Amino acid sequence: MAKDFKRHSFWLQQVHGDAPDQPALEGFAKADIAILGAGYVGLWTALRIKEQDPACDVVVLEQDICGGGASGRNGGFVLAWWPKLASLAKLFGPEEAIRICRSSEQAIAEIGEFCRAHNIDADFRCGGWLWTATSSAQMGAWESVVHICEKMGLQVFRRLDPGEAAQRAGSAAHRAGVFEASAAIVQPAALVRGLRRVALDRGVRIYEHTRVQNFSRSAPVVLRTGRGSLAAEKLVIANNAWAASIRELHRAIAVISSDMVVTAPIPDRLERIGWHRDLSITDSQTMVDYYRVTRDGRIAFGKGGWTIAYSGRIGSNFDRHARRASEVTADLRRYYPVLADAPVTHDWSGPIDRTPDSLPRLGRLYGRPNIVYGIGWSGNGVGPSVIGGRILASLALDRNDEWSNHPLAGRGLNNFPPEPIRYIGAHIVRTAVAAKERAEIDGRKPSWLAVQLARLAPAGLEDKS
């Protein structure tokens, strides 16, 4: 594996040695379609292209190893788009919004079926999602989403009786909540490595440790790497947060961190407090806490939004950051004080490609017919990447079908402000959000200024009340 493998996540360390690395690209090569990025989006796209056109020569270029980016670092939450129903309805109308959400729910089941069909031991468990309040300020954060679902005749979310949220989560810190049954959890690195194996079996060529330095906007597209180049008739950009380095996409996403910690195995203690082992849990903060239980009874606990990359530059502090890890650990112990002595054995970080509305952007790069992109998964890409792969495959193959005509395809780029305004403004707002939410968790009244500035934060993974 990679020489700097220890910087990788707990998930990737668990599957360490599953297969030899693929060689780096050296010299000159050709392909029908090149895919930039070997995470979920890139590999699902490669597989869908091969399904539709088995003879197509597909090459995937990855600067690290498959899953070295967000696909091997995330919390393993496989969520539908139901909490974004209001945003989707505003963009595309109620009927299309429901269709999109249902397809995202079907994508969850499809991942489970794919793992079973290909003997991928990704610990896929469908136990639902618990959306909770952990402070009085968070109470009812879900009401606007639940109301619009009910108004549309959809029984998606179930309001929990008083105390049931605490019972399911195993902690009285959870004051209330709603439950959505379609969600699953997965060992994220095992899933992406399984996708890698199937892609290789189907004839996809993968070059790992191959960083693309630049690419032409010509036909064919020429991608230049440190030790070679690749000419391809089509290019698919699927490198998520790293797409911020591409000039046309630079302002379409803001790169923020998400930090995770994992404890030692404590399965008996988790059982005693009643934590449902197949459940995915989030609170209702803007800087969201998300947590679940691993197969061997560890707590995997993460927090989004601690830091922001200047001009999309992803440095080493997006691999690991000790101070941020200690703050994530503090949140874990605040919610589960009876488990405060459980040692943290692993911590890591990763970049998220956040869009202004937390929905992805997919389309052709400024109208170029031979370059397509799918970015902006905003921290909820595990399940929706299945949809993204179908859309990008159809666009790359110039098909006229339901996926190339999907509402999310070609909806344009809603940009953030330019630098340094974006960076300075984002940090001011982030600081205000952190101060506001910390005061609320502690039961204090946040300052008026913090409340006003926090309202400027981009939309999150849920359309909160």
Secondary structure as UniProt FT lines:
FT   TURN            3..4
FT   HELIX           5..7
FT   HELIX           10..14
FT   TURN            15..17
FT   STRAND          27..36
FT   HELIX           40..52
FT   TURN            54..55
FT   STRAND          58..61
FT   TURN            66..69
FT   HELIX           70..72
FT   STRAND          77..78
FT   HELIX           82..84
FT   HELIX           85..92
FT   HELIX           94..117
FT   TURN            118..119
FT   STRAND          129..133
FT   HELIX           136..138
FT   TURN            139..142
FT   HELIX           143..151
FT   TURN            152..153
FT   STRAND          157..159
FT   TURN            162..163
FT   HELIX           164..169
FT   TURN            172..173
FT   STRAND          176..180
FT   TURN            181..182
FT   STRAND          184..185
FT   HELIX           188..201
FT   TURN            202..203
FT   STRAND          205..207
FT   STRAND          212..215
FT   STRAND          221..225
FT   STRAND          228..237
FT   HELIX           240..245
FT   HELIX           247..249
FT   TURN            250..252
FT   STRAND          254..263
FT   HELIX           267..273
FT   TURN            277..278
FT   STRAND          280..282
FT   STRAND          289..293
FT   TURN            295..296
FT   STRAND          299..308
FT   HELIX           310..312
FT   HELIX           316..318
FT   HELIX           322..335
FT   HELIX           337..339
FT   TURN            340..341
FT   STRAND          344..354
FT   TURN            356..357
FT   STRAND          361..364
FT   HELIX           365..367
FT   TURN            369..370
FT   STRAND          371..375
FT   TURN            378..379
FT   TURN            382..383
FT   HELIX           384..396
FT   TURN            397..398
FT   TURN            402..405
FT   TURN            407..408
FT   TURN            419..420
FT   HELIX           421..441
FT   TURN            442..443
FT   HELIX           448..454
FT   TURN            455..456
//
